[in-house]
Amino acid sequence: MQPALQLLKADAPTSEIVAELDANGAVILDGFLDADVLARFNAEIDVQLERESEGKSVLSPAVQWFMGAKTRHITGVAAKSRVFAEEVLVHPALLAVCDEILLPSCATSQLNIAHVLDRGPGSEPQLLHRDELVWVHLPEPHPEVQVASIIALEDFTAENGATRLVPGSHRWPRDRQPDESEIAVAEMPAGSAIVYLGSTIHGGGPNTSDSMRRRGMHMSFNLGWLRTEENNYLSVPPDVARDLPEKAQALLGYSAHDALAAGGGYLGVVDTRDPLELLKTGEL
């Protein structure tokens, strides 16, 4: 019998969500995006996806293979969708979880990457992996450095390639690989989200349908002193970021990582000033 992920309401107490992440490494939040936000976000994404082709060139052939030959891919979402920047990026439930898990190891967390992955029929199963291995040079052991999510922008089913996750794998030795019987398939309705740790093994499932696409969004956050997977300062440059809510600006990295109160120093300043201040005054 295949394992299943725990299902909680998106407005469940943060302590319950964090406890489930600690126990199993992943949890499904029902109703993460309400119907109105989901519809408006999808409407903006529709316009972007029309311009994208499957399997477009990315960083390297290896990354292109990892993304999938039948995947349409949108990056820099905060610069392309106001709904995302103003309502999804700053989702309070996910940010509260990030605070609980990440802030013991940093002064502030930040957006690592946000991208839409629209996987078409015939998509092969994605390599099972841990997201945190983008920072493969971190010494072991280390605390959790990343909190990630996959938001279902359409219904996720086993047939159209719902994400596969391995409950408990965040506690496994790095070289242990899962058996098929240990893999959960995260079927969930549109608007739900899987929240998982960067140390949890997961991957996109195979799309065996004849015509259904599987549109989802990966959004993850990491310690504020780690370099991010997407260069958000270029993906969302100052002339775009200037008009976003201050919370969104901070999450995109336009705030100094100020660890002075913890006896440390600061990172990411401009002329020894906080870039958030410079955005406000028009100096940036």
N, C-alpha and C positions, 0 to 999 in steps of 0.2 A: 504494500500500500504506500502510495506516494505521500510525503509529508505535506502539510498545509501551513500557510502563514496565518498568524493571528490577525483578525480583523477588528479594528477599533474605529470609533467615530473620530472625525478630524478634530472635534472639539473636546476629546477626552483629556483628562488632566495630563499635563506634561510628564508628571512622574510615572504614569502608567505607560506612556509611549516609550520613555527612556528605559523603564524596567524591561519592557519587551525587547527593545534593542539590545540591552545588556544580556538577556537570556538567550535570544535567538539570532540577533544580528540584523533582523529585518521585521517590518510590520506593515500591514496595509491600512491606510487611513481612508475610510469611506467618506465621501462628500468633501474632499479636500478643496475642490473648486466647485462653487455652486453653478447652476445651469446657466445663469446670465453671464457670469465671467467666462465660463467655458465657451459659450456661443460667440461672444465678442472676440475672445482670443483666437478661436478657430477661424473666424472670419478674416482676421488680420493675417493669420498663417496661410490661409488659402491663397491669398495674393502672392505671398512669397514663394510658396511651393510651385506655383505655376511657372516660375522662372527657373526652377531647379531641375536638373536631369539626374537620373539614377547613376550612382557610381561615379560621381564627378571626381576629378583629380584632387587629392589632398596632400598632406606632408610627404608621404612616401608610399610605395606600393604596399608595404606591410600594413600601414594605417588604412589605406583604401580597402584592402582585403578585410581588415577588422571591422570597418564600417558596413561593408556589404555591397555587392555589385548591384543590388536592386533597391538600394536605399536612397531616398531623397533627404538632403541634409541641410538644415538651416542653422547657422551660427550667429554670434553677435546679436542675440534676440532682443536685448534691451534697447538696441539702436533701431530695431525694426518693428517693435510692437509696444505701444504705450500701455496696453492692457498688461503685458508682462511686466514692464518696468514699474508700473504704479500699483499693481494688484497681486501679481504672482510672485515676483522676486521678493517682495517684502511680506510674504505670508506669515502671520504671527505664530501659527502652530509650529511650522518648521523652524523658524528662527528661535523659538523658545527651546526647542530640542537642541539646536546648535549651541545655544548658550550653556545648557547643562553639560553637554559632552565635550565641547571644545574650549570653553573659557578657562577651565583649570590649567590649560597649557598655552594660553595666549591672552593678550589684552583685548583683542577684537577678532572676530572671524570675518571672512570675506567670500564673495562668490568665486568659486573655482572655474566653473564652466556652466553655461546654459545653452543647450542646443536641442533642436527638434529632429527626431529620427523617424522618418516615414518609410517603413519597410514594406515592400511590395510582395505580391505572390511569388513564390519560388525562392524567397530569401532563405539562405541556409542558417542553421543554428550558429550563433556567435560563440567564439571561443570563451569558455568560462574563465573568469578572471576576477581579480580584486582591484578596484579602482585606485587604491592607495599606492599601488606599485608604480604609478607615474613618478613617485618619489622613492625609487628603488634604493637610493643611496642613504636613506635614513637608517641609522643603526638599529639593531634589534636587541632587546625589545623596546618598543616605544608606545606612548599613549595613542589613543585614537586621534587621527589627524584630519579626518574627513567625515562629514555627514552628507549623504547623497539621497536623491529621490528620483523616481521615474513616475511622471504624471501621465495617466491615460487620457489622451485627448479624444480618443474613440474607444469603444469597448475593447478590452484585451481578452482574447480567448486562446485556448490551446491551439486552435486551427490557424489563427492569424499571427501567431508568434508571440504570445504573452511572455514576458520576462521570466526567466528561470532563476531561482535562487536556492542556495544551500543553507538551510537553517543551522545555526551553531558553528558554521565554518569560520566565523571570526575568532574562534578559540582554537582552531586547528593548527598543527605545525604547517609551515609554509609549503612543504613538499607533499602534503597529503592531497590526493585528488578524490573527488566524490564518485561514488557509485550512482548509477541511474536511479536507484531506489531512494537516494538521499536528496534528490532534487525536487523542489516544490515549483509548481507552475502558477504564477500570480495572475489568475483570471480575475478580472475586476471590471466594473462598469466605468464608462467615461466619467471623468471628474474625480476618480479615486487616485490615490498615489501610494506607491511603495516607498517607504523610507527605510534606508539601510545604512550600515556602517561601511566606510571605505575598505575595511578588512574582510567584508563578507563576499564570498564567491557567488558570482551571478553571470548572466549573459542573456542576450536576446534569443528567443526561441525560433524554431523554423516556421516560416509561413507556408503552410501546406494547402492554403485555400486557392480557389481558382481566380477569385477577383477581389478579395478583401485586402485592404492595406491596413497596416497597424501603425497608427500615428501616436507617438509618445514623445514626451519631453524629459530629458535628463537635466537636472539642476542639482549642483553639489556645492558645498561650502567647505572651506579648509581653514586651518590655523592662519591667522593674519600675518605671520612672518614667513610663510612658505610661498614660493613662487607659484602662480596659478597656471593651470593647464591652458586656458585661453588668455591671451593678452588683452584684458578688458579695457585698458587705457587706449588701445588702438581700435578695438572693435567698437567701443563706445567712446569716441574722442570728446575732448572738453566742450566743443561747440554743441554736441548732443547732450552730454551729461549735465550741462549747466541748467537745462530746463527740467531735469528730473527731480523727484522728491529727494530731500537730503538723505533720508535713510537709504534710498537706492544708490545715491552717489557713494555713500560710505561703503555699502556692500560691494560696489564695483571697484573698490580700491582707492577711491578719491578721499581717503582719510588717513592720517598718520597712525601707525601702529605705536601707540604711546604706552610704554611699559615702565615709565618713570616711577609710578606709584609702587611697582613691584621690585624696585631697586635696579631696573634695567635702563634701557635707553629708548630711542625712537627710531622709526623706520619710515621711509616714504615721504619725507618732507621736501618742500621746494623753497629755496632761500630760507631754510630753517623755520618755515611756517607750514601750517596744516593746509593741504590743498583744498579742503572743504571751505576754509575761510577765503581762499583766493577765488574759488568759484563764485562765492557770494558777492565779492567786491568787484568781480569782472576782471581781475588781474590774471586769471587763468582761463 
